[in-house]
Amino acid sequence: RKKTAIRRLGFGLLNKIALLFPYAFWDDNIDSFGCMNESEEERGLFFLFYSYRSLSGGALLLGLVAGDAARKFETMPSQVATDRAMKVLRNIYEK
């Protein structure tokens, strides 16, 4: 039962995408931010972003992908992954 419960958490795999921007459009005072995906199908897809601006010297975000979404992410073309991450960021910041 415990193994089944752990599997249902959907966090066995964690992938990342690095996005470099010409300027930081997010708040300089935060290190991370995230969102809840509305559909269960997109659960775990770019749910959390870390700002590496202070460490990298540039406007760098690292987006996380977990669980089943991380498995799908591994076979996703780079441009599709980037487009999906940008869609999530637009939904957060263009409201």
Secondary structure by P-SEA (a helix, b strand, c coil): caaaaaaaccccbbbbbbbbcccccccccccbbbbbbccccccccccbbbbcccccccbbbbbbbcaaaaaaaaaccaaaaaaaaaaaaaaaccc
